[in-house]
């Protein structure tokens, strides 16, 4: 049952990443690209959780999860602070 749930969640992450990637292709906004990469990384983490045994490699997967969340935070900070400074210069 747990493997089924990991697979379902991974599929949802892949679909969410595909939507954000499509939005990035239309607007070329870096926020959407970083969100897409983060969601795809989350999908790989879920696949890894279902592939590895209970305790094998979980520290590496948690480091990847931290990276995925750091991508989201970086995207939001870039959108709010870097682009805001750029708009003020115009």
N, C-alpha and C positions, 0 to 999 in steps of 0.2 A: 504494500500500500504506500509506503514512504517513497519508494522508487517511482511509482506512478505520479505522486504529487510533485516530486522533483522534476519529472519530465514535463508535467503540465505547466509548472511555474517557468521552466526553461523556455517552453514554447511561447508563453505569454511575453517573456522578456525579449525573445527574438522578434516577435511581432511589434512590440513597442519600439524596439531599436529600428526596425524597418520604417515605421512611421516617422520617427525623428530624422532618419537618414533622408527620407523623401522630402521632408520639410527643409532640410539643409540644402538639398539640391535645388530647391525652388528659390530659397532666399540667400543662400551662402552665409548664413548667420552661424558663427562658431558655436553658439549655445546649443543648437540642434545637433551639430556633429558630436560634441562632447557628450551630450545626453545619449545619442545613439551608441557611441562606444561604451559608455557606462552600462547601458542595458545589455549589450552583447557580452560584455565581461561578466555581468551577473548571470547570464544564461550559461556561460562556460563554467562558472562556479557551481551552479546547480547540477550540471552534468558531471562535474568532478565529484561533488558530494555523493551522487548516486553510484559513481564508478569505483570510488575508493572504499576501503573498509571503514569501520567506525572511527578509528583513530589514526589511520595512515594519511598523512598529507593534509590534515585539517588546518595546521598552522599556516601552511602555504596558501590554502584557500581563503583563510581569514585575512591574510595579507592582500590577496587579490580583491577581496570584498572592500577592504579599506581603500585600496586604489580606486575602485569603482565609485565609492562615495566621495573620494577626494576629487575625482573628475567632475562630479555634479557640483560640488562646492566651488571648484575653480571656474566652472562655466558661469555660475551665478555671479561670483565676484567679478569676473571679467565683464560680464554684461552690465553690471551696475556701476563699476568704478572706472574701468578703462574706456568704455564707450561713452560714458558720461563726460569724462574729461575731453574726449575727442569732439563731442558735440558742443562743448563750451568754447572750444577754440574757433569754431566756425562763425 
